[in-house]
């Protein structure tokens, strides 16, 4: 019998329920973790399982405010190894609470001062915006206390800010971090209709998700999206014998890669190098692919506020050929 951990460690892992392949399960999380790491799984599933669940709810989303909830997971995927790739098909992401919260902060955000560096300019004021969500119209409305219009209503575009596997070795990353393991990518592209491919650094993958945003602009420039609780349906699968270095995404229009680093140019480079390698799998020569990116590639800055930044490199699928 092959254990997913060394025997001594296996004895410490609780017997979370294991599902048969292709099952659909309703799972209600009861615990949230603030870090991505290897730990006792909250659930064990077979590849091909459809998970109907929700992100963790926390006081952060309420009118009064409070602590941010942790992520859902880890979910142990039976048979997933470090020679494989985890596949997450995002079937549904929808707000399930009447409010969302966003904020600006003197020491956090793309246009804020750095708390570690003294500057002469006045700090940005700390301010919290509460958005009332209309689930039928798929809109959000908030007050604008300093503005002539007084309030504003915008369309919602729900997404997951965090989707991850456990990082390498014994590493543990706080929830704000993105990386090659996924994590806090804060990419609006992680939405309904997108499939996310993640590298696997530990047998079982240890999958996490959370940080629902009812909407978020590219770059998440002020430091938050419309943070709220989400109903989520995901199909979790494995591609055997295939490895990747950075998270890949795919929807009806694009193949995409999310690269995360500082400085921002390195995130851009990492995403595009992996995109070239993906194009090689479609039959393009490396240098042809590189040259072609100069003409048809698109990119977005997912976030400039996390400890390292994320860029999404995109290639239109209509140019992939047959």
The 8 nearest C-alpha neighbors of each residue, nearest first, counted from 0:
[[1, 2, 3, 6, 4, 5, 9, 78],
 [0, 2, 3, 4, 5, 6, 78, 9],
 [1, 3, 4, 0, 5, 6, 9, 8],
 [2, 4, 202, 1, 5, 203, 9, 77],
 [5, 3, 9, 2, 8, 6, 7, 202],
 [4, 6, 8, 7, 9, 2, 3, 10],
 [7, 5, 9, 8, 4, 10, 2, 3],
 [8, 6, 9, 5, 10, 11, 4, 12],
 [9, 7, 10, 11, 6, 5, 4, 12],
 [10, 8, 6, 4, 11, 12, 7, 5],
 [9, 11, 8, 7, 12, 6, 13, 5],
 [10, 12, 9, 8, 13, 7, 39, 6],
 [13, 11, 9, 39, 10, 14, 8, 40],
 [14, 12, 15, 11, 39, 40, 10, 9],
 [13, 15, 16, 12, 17, 43, 42, 40],
 [14, 16, 42, 43, 13, 41, 17, 40],
 [17, 15, 43, 42, 14, 18, 44, 41],
 [18, 16, 43, 44, 15, 19, 45, 42],
 [19, 17, 44, 45, 20, 22, 16, 43],
 [18, 20, 45, 22, 21, 17, 44, 48],
 [19, 21, 45, 47, 22, 48, 46, 18],
 [22, 20, 48, 47, 19, 23, 49, 46],
 [23, 21, 48, 20, 19, 24, 49, 18],
 [24, 22, 49, 48, 50, 21, 25, 51],
 [23, 25, 50, 51, 26, 22, 49, 48],
 [24, 26, 51, 52, 50, 27, 23, 49],
 [25, 27, 52, 24, 51, 28, 50, 53],
 [26, 28, 52, 29, 25, 53, 51, 54],
 [29, 27, 30, 26, 71, 55, 53, 52],
 [28, 30, 27, 31, 55, 71, 41, 26],
 [31, 29, 28, 32, 71, 69, 55, 70],
 [30, 32, 69, 70, 71, 68, 55, 33],
 [31, 33, 69, 70, 34, 30, 71, 72],
 [32, 34, 69, 174, 173, 70, 31, 35],
 [35, 33, 173, 174, 172, 32, 171, 36],
 [34, 36, 172, 171, 165, 173, 174, 166],
 [37, 35, 165, 171, 34, 166, 38, 170],
 [36, 38, 165, 205, 39, 35, 169, 73],
 [39, 37, 40, 36, 73, 205, 12, 165],
 [38, 40, 12, 41, 13, 37, 73, 11],
 [41, 39, 73, 42, 74, 75, 38, 72],
 [40, 42, 74, 72, 73, 15, 39, 43],
 [43, 41, 74, 15, 40, 16, 75, 44],
 [44, 42, 17, 75, 16, 15, 74, 76],
 [45, 43, 18, 17, 76, 77, 75, 46],
 [44, 46, 20, 77, 19, 18, 76, 48],
 [47, 45, 236, 48, 20, 237, 235, 76],
 [46, 48, 236, 21, 20, 235, 45, 234],
 [47, 49, 21, 22, 235, 46, 20, 234],
 [50, 48, 234, 23, 233, 22, 235, 24],
 [49, 51, 233, 24, 232, 23, 52, 234],
 [52, 50, 232, 25, 24, 231, 26, 49],
 [51, 53, 26, 231, 27, 25, 230, 50],
 [54, 52, 230, 231, 229, 55, 27, 51],
 [53, 55, 209, 229, 228, 71, 56, 230],
 [56, 54, 68, 53, 71, 31, 57, 228],
 [55, 57, 228, 68, 54, 58, 60, 227],
 [58, 56, 68, 59, 67, 60, 66, 55],
 [57, 59, 65, 61, 60, 64, 66, 67],
 [58, 60, 65, 64, 67, 66, 57, 61],
 [61, 59, 58, 99, 100, 227, 57, 64],
 [62, 60, 64, 58, 63, 59, 98, 99],
 [61, 63, 64, 129, 60, 98, 100, 59],
 [64, 62, 61, 65, 58, 59, 60, 129],
 [65, 63, 59, 61, 58, 62, 60, 66],
 [64, 66, 59, 58, 67, 63, 57, 61],
 [65, 67, 59, 58, 68, 57, 64, 60],
 [66, 68, 59, 57, 69, 65, 58, 60],
 [69, 67, 57, 55, 56, 31, 66, 70],
 [68, 70, 31, 32, 33, 67, 55, 71],
 [69, 71, 209, 31, 32, 208, 72, 207],
 [70, 72, 208, 207, 31, 209, 54, 28],
 [73, 71, 207, 74, 41, 206, 70, 40],
 [72, 74, 205, 40, 206, 207, 41, 75],
 [73, 75, 206, 42, 72, 205, 40, 43],
 [74, 76, 43, 203, 205, 40, 42, 204],
 [77, 75, 203, 44, 45, 79, 43, 204],
 [76, 78, 45, 79, 203, 44, 75, 43],
 [77, 79, 80, 76, 203, 202, 45, 46],
 [78, 80, 203, 202, 77, 76, 204, 83],
 [81, 79, 202, 82, 83, 203, 78, 201],
 [80, 82, 199, 200, 83, 201, 202, 79],
 [83, 81, 80, 240, 242, 241, 239, 84],
 [84, 82, 239, 241, 240, 81, 80, 242],
 [85, 83, 198, 238, 242, 237, 241, 197],
 [84, 86, 237, 197, 196, 236, 198, 238],
 [85, 87, 196, 236, 237, 235, 195, 84],
 [88, 86, 235, 195, 194, 234, 89, 196],
 [87, 89, 194, 234, 233, 90, 193, 195],
 [90, 88, 233, 191, 193, 91, 192, 194],
 [89, 91, 232, 191, 233, 88, 192, 92],
 [90, 92, 232, 191, 231, 89, 93, 233],
 [93, 91, 231, 230, 191, 157, 229, 158],
 [92, 94, 230, 229, 157, 95, 91, 231],
 [95, 93, 229, 96, 228, 230, 213, 227],
 [94, 96, 229, 228, 230, 93, 97, 134],
 [97, 95, 98, 94, 228, 227, 229, 132],
 [98, 96, 132, 131, 95, 99, 133, 134],
 [99, 97, 131, 130, 132, 96, 61, 60],
 [98, 100, 227, 130, 226, 225, 60, 129],
 [101, 99, 129, 226, 60, 225, 128, 130],
 [102, 100, 128, 225, 223, 127, 224, 226],
 [103, 101, 127, 126, 128, 223, 104, 100],
 [102, 104, 126, 125, 221, 127, 222, 105],
 [103, 105, 125, 107, 106, 124, 123, 102],
 [104, 106, 123, 122, 124, 111, 125, 107],
 [107, 105, 114, 104, 112, 111, 113, 108],
 [108, 106, 104, 111, 105, 222, 109, 304],
 [109, 107, 222, 221, 111, 304, 110, 220],
 [108, 110, 220, 304, 111, 221, 303, 222],
 [109, 111, 108, 112, 221, 220, 107, 123],
 [112, 110, 108, 106, 105, 107, 109, 123],
 [111, 113, 106, 114, 105, 110, 122, 118],
 [114, 112, 115, 116, 106, 111, 107, 117],
 [113, 115, 106, 116, 112, 117, 107, 105],
 [114, 116, 113, 117, 112, 106, 118, 107],
 [117, 115, 113, 114, 118, 112, 119, 106],
 [116, 118, 115, 119, 114, 113, 112, 120],
 [119, 117, 120, 116, 112, 121, 113, 122],
 [120, 118, 121, 117, 122, 112, 116, 113],
 [121, 119, 118, 122, 112, 123, 117, 111],
 [120, 122, 119, 123, 118, 124, 105, 112],
 [123, 121, 105, 124, 120, 112, 111, 106],
 [122, 124, 105, 104, 111, 125, 121, 103],
 [125, 123, 105, 126, 122, 104, 103, 121],
 [126, 124, 104, 103, 105, 123, 127, 102],
 [125, 127, 103, 102, 124, 104, 128, 101],
 [126, 128, 102, 101, 103, 129, 125, 100],
 [129, 127, 101, 102, 100, 130, 126, 141],
 [128, 130, 100, 99, 141, 62, 127, 101],
 [131, 129, 141, 99, 140, 98, 139, 100],
 [130, 132, 98, 140, 139, 97, 141, 99],
 [133, 131, 139, 97, 98, 138, 134, 130],
 [132, 134, 138, 137, 136, 135, 139, 131],
 [133, 135, 137, 136, 132, 138, 94, 97],
 [136, 134, 137, 133, 138, 132, 94, 155],
 [135, 137, 138, 133, 134, 154, 132, 155],
 [138, 136, 134, 155, 133, 135, 154, 139],
 [139, 137, 154, 155, 133, 153, 136, 132],
 [138, 140, 132, 152, 153, 131, 130, 133],
 [141, 139, 152, 130, 131, 151, 153, 132],
 [142, 140, 130, 150, 151, 129, 131, 143],
 [141, 143, 150, 149, 144, 151, 140, 128],
 [142, 144, 150, 149, 146, 145, 141, 151],
 [143, 145, 146, 142, 149, 150, 147, 148],
 [146, 144, 143, 147, 149, 148, 142, 150],
 [145, 147, 143, 149, 148, 144, 150, 142],
 [146, 148, 149, 145, 143, 144, 150, 151],
 [149, 147, 146, 150, 151, 143, 145, 142],
 [150, 148, 143, 146, 147, 142, 144, 151],
 [151, 149, 142, 143, 141, 148, 140, 152],
 [150, 152, 140, 141, 142, 153, 143, 149],
 [153, 151, 140, 139, 138, 141, 154, 150],
 [154, 152, 139, 138, 155, 140, 151, 137],
 [153, 155, 138, 137, 139, 156, 152, 214],
 [156, 154, 138, 214, 137, 213, 157, 139],
 [155, 157, 214, 213, 158, 154, 215, 212],
 [158, 156, 213, 214, 212, 155, 93, 92],
 [159, 157, 190, 212, 189, 187, 211, 92],
 [160, 158, 211, 161, 210, 189, 212, 209],
 [159, 161, 185, 210, 183, 211, 184, 158],
 [162, 160, 183, 182, 209, 208, 210, 159],
 [163, 161, 208, 182, 207, 181, 209, 160],
 [164, 162, 181, 182, 207, 180, 206, 208],
 [163, 165, 206, 205, 180, 204, 207, 166],
 [164, 166, 36, 205, 35, 37, 204, 180],
 [167, 165, 180, 170, 36, 164, 200, 168],
 [166, 168, 200, 170, 169, 165, 201, 180],
 [169, 167, 170, 166, 200, 201, 37, 165],
 [170, 168, 167, 171, 37, 36, 166, 165],
 [169, 171, 168, 167, 166, 36, 172, 165],
 [172, 170, 36, 35, 34, 169, 173, 166],
 [171, 173, 35, 34, 176, 174, 170, 36],
 [174, 172, 34, 175, 176, 33, 35, 171],
 [173, 175, 34, 33, 176, 183, 172, 35],
 [176, 174, 183, 173, 305, 177, 306, 182],
 [177, 175, 183, 174, 173, 306, 182, 172],
 [178, 176, 182, 183, 184, 181, 259, 307],
 [179, 177, 180, 181, 259, 182, 176, 258],
 [178, 180, 245, 181, 246, 244, 259, 177],
 [181, 179, 178, 166, 164, 163, 182, 198],
 [182, 180, 163, 178, 179, 177, 162, 246],
 [181, 183, 177, 163, 161, 162, 184, 176],
 [182, 184, 161, 177, 176, 185, 175, 160],
 [183, 185, 177, 186, 182, 160, 161, 309],
 [186, 184, 160, 183, 301, 302, 187, 161],
 [185, 187, 301, 188, 184, 189, 160, 302],
 [188, 186, 189, 158, 185, 215, 190, 217],
 [187, 189, 186, 190, 193, 158, 248, 311],
 [190, 188, 187, 158, 186, 159, 193, 191],
 [189, 191, 158, 188, 193, 192, 157, 159],
 [192, 190, 89, 91, 90, 193, 92, 189],
 [191, 193, 89, 250, 90, 190, 194, 88],
 [194, 192, 250, 249, 191, 89, 190, 189],
 [193, 195, 88, 249, 87, 248, 89, 250],
 [194, 196, 248, 87, 247, 86, 88, 193],
 [197, 195, 86, 247, 85, 246, 248, 87],
 [198, 196, 246, 85, 84, 199, 195, 86],
 [197, 199, 84, 243, 242, 244, 85, 180],
 [198, 200, 81, 204, 201, 84, 197, 83],
 [199, 201, 167, 81, 166, 198, 204, 165],
 [202, 200, 204, 81, 199, 203, 80, 165],
 [201, 203, 80, 204, 79, 81, 3, 200],
 [202, 204, 76, 75, 79, 205, 77, 201],
 [203, 205, 199, 201, 202, 164, 206, 75],
 [206, 204, 73, 75, 74, 164, 165, 203],
 [205, 207, 164, 74, 73, 204, 163, 72],
 [208, 206, 72, 163, 73, 71, 162, 164],
 [209, 207, 162, 71, 161, 70, 163, 72],
 [208, 210, 70, 54, 161, 211, 71, 159],
 [211, 209, 160, 161, 159, 212, 226, 54],
 [210, 212, 159, 227, 229, 209, 228, 160],
 [211, 213, 226, 225, 214, 158, 224, 157],
 [214, 212, 157, 225, 155, 156, 94, 226],
 [215, 213, 156, 212, 155, 225, 157, 224],
 [216, 214, 224, 219, 212, 225, 187, 217],
 [215, 217, 219, 218, 214, 224, 187, 220],
 [218, 216, 301, 219, 300, 215, 302, 299],
 [217, 302, 219, 301, 220, 300, 303, 216],
 [220, 218, 302, 216, 222, 217, 221, 223],
 [219, 221, 109, 218, 222, 108, 303, 304],
 [222, 220, 108, 219, 109, 103, 223, 110],
 [221, 223, 108, 219, 220, 304, 107, 109],
 [224, 222, 101, 221, 219, 102, 225, 226],
 [223, 225, 215, 226, 212, 214, 101, 219],
 [224, 226, 212, 213, 99, 101, 214, 100],
 [225, 227, 212, 99, 100, 224, 211, 101],
 [228, 226, 99, 60, 211, 212, 225, 229],
 [227, 229, 56, 54, 94, 211, 95, 96],
 [230, 228, 94, 95, 93, 54, 53, 211],
 [229, 231, 53, 93, 92, 95, 52, 94],
 [230, 232, 92, 53, 52, 91, 51, 229],
 [233, 231, 51, 91, 90, 50, 52, 89],
 [234, 232, 89, 50, 90, 88, 49, 235],
 [233, 235, 49, 88, 87, 48, 50, 47],
 [236, 234, 87, 48, 47, 86, 46, 233],
 [235, 237, 46, 47, 86, 85, 87, 234],
 [238, 236, 85, 86, 84, 46, 239, 79],
 [239, 237, 84, 83, 241, 85, 240, 236],
 [240, 238, 83, 241, 237, 84, 82, 79],
 [239, 241, 83, 82, 238, 242, 84, 80],
 [242, 240, 83, 239, 84, 82, 238, 243],
 [243, 241, 83, 84, 82, 198, 240, 244],
 [242, 244, 198, 245, 241, 84, 197, 246],
 [243, 245, 198, 179, 242, 246, 273, 197],
 [246, 244, 179, 243, 247, 258, 257, 198],
 [247, 245, 197, 257, 196, 256, 181, 179],
 [246, 248, 256, 196, 255, 195, 257, 245],
 [249, 247, 195, 255, 194, 256, 254, 196],
 [248, 250, 254, 194, 193, 253, 255, 195],
 [249, 251, 193, 252, 253, 192, 194, 254],
 [250, 252, 253, 249, 192, 316, 193, 254],
 [251, 253, 250, 316, 315, 254, 317, 249],
 [254, 252, 315, 316, 314, 250, 249, 313],
 [253, 255, 249, 314, 313, 248, 316, 315],
 [256, 254, 313, 248, 312, 247, 249, 253],
 [255, 257, 247, 270, 312, 311, 246, 248],
 [258, 256, 311, 270, 246, 310, 247, 309],
 [259, 257, 270, 266, 269, 310, 309, 256],
 [260, 258, 309, 266, 308, 178, 307, 177],
 [261, 259, 266, 307, 308, 265, 262, 263],
 [262, 260, 263, 307, 308, 265, 266, 259],
 [261, 263, 264, 265, 260, 266, 308, 307],
 [262, 264, 261, 266, 265, 308, 260, 267],
 [263, 265, 267, 266, 262, 268, 261, 260],
 [264, 266, 268, 267, 263, 262, 260, 269],
 [265, 267, 260, 259, 258, 263, 269, 264],
 [268, 266, 264, 265, 270, 310, 269, 271],
 [269, 267, 265, 271, 266, 270, 272, 264],
 [268, 270, 258, 266, 272, 271, 267, 265],
 [271, 269, 258, 256, 267, 257, 273, 268],
 [270, 272, 274, 268, 273, 269, 312, 275],
 [273, 271, 275, 269, 274, 270, 268, 276],
 [272, 274, 276, 271, 275, 270, 277, 269],
 [273, 275, 271, 277, 272, 276, 256, 278],
 [276, 274, 278, 272, 277, 273, 288, 289],
 [277, 275, 273, 279, 274, 278, 272, 280],
 [276, 278, 274, 280, 279, 275, 273, 281],
 [279, 277, 281, 275, 280, 276, 283, 274],
 [278, 280, 283, 276, 282, 281, 277, 284],
 [279, 281, 278, 277, 282, 276, 283, 275],
 [280, 282, 278, 279, 283, 277, 319, 320],
 [283, 281, 279, 280, 284, 278, 319, 285],
 [284, 282, 279, 278, 288, 281, 285, 287],
 [283, 285, 287, 286, 279, 288, 282, 278],
 [286, 284, 288, 287, 279, 289, 283, 275],
 [285, 287, 289, 288, 284, 290, 283, 291],
 [288, 286, 284, 290, 289, 285, 291, 283],
 [287, 289, 291, 285, 286, 290, 275, 283],
 [290, 288, 286, 292, 287, 291, 275, 285],
 [289, 291, 287, 293, 288, 292, 286, 294],
 [290, 292, 288, 293, 294, 289, 287, 295],
 [293, 291, 296, 289, 294, 295, 290, 288],
 [294, 292, 291, 290, 295, 296, 289, 288],
 [293, 295, 292, 291, 296, 290, 297, 289],
 [296, 294, 292, 293, 291, 297, 314, 315],
 [297, 295, 292, 314, 313, 294, 293, 298],
 [298, 296, 313, 312, 314, 295, 299, 315],
 [299, 297, 312, 311, 313, 296, 300, 310],
 [298, 300, 311, 310, 301, 312, 217, 297],
 [299, 301, 310, 218, 302, 217, 309, 311],
 [302, 300, 186, 218, 217, 309, 310, 185],
 [303, 301, 218, 219, 309, 308, 300, 304],
 [302, 304, 308, 218, 109, 305, 220, 219],
 [303, 305, 108, 109, 302, 222, 306, 220],
 [304, 306, 307, 308, 175, 303, 176, 302],
 [307, 305, 176, 304, 308, 175, 177, 261],
 [308, 306, 260, 305, 261, 259, 177, 176],
 [307, 309, 303, 259, 260, 302, 305, 261],
 [310, 308, 259, 301, 302, 258, 266, 184],
 [309, 311, 300, 301, 258, 267, 266, 257],
 [310, 312, 257, 299, 256, 298, 270, 300],
 [313, 311, 298, 256, 255, 270, 271, 297],
 [314, 312, 255, 297, 298, 296, 254, 253],
 [313, 315, 296, 253, 254, 316, 255, 297],
 [316, 314, 253, 317, 252, 318, 313, 254],
 [315, 317, 253, 319, 318, 252, 314, 254],
 [316, 318, 315, 319, 320, 252, 253, 314],
 [319, 317, 316, 320, 315, 314, 295, 321],
 [318, 320, 316, 317, 321, 281, 315, 278],
 [321, 319, 318, 317, 316, 281, 282, 283],
 [320, 319, 318, 281, 317, 282, 316, 283]]
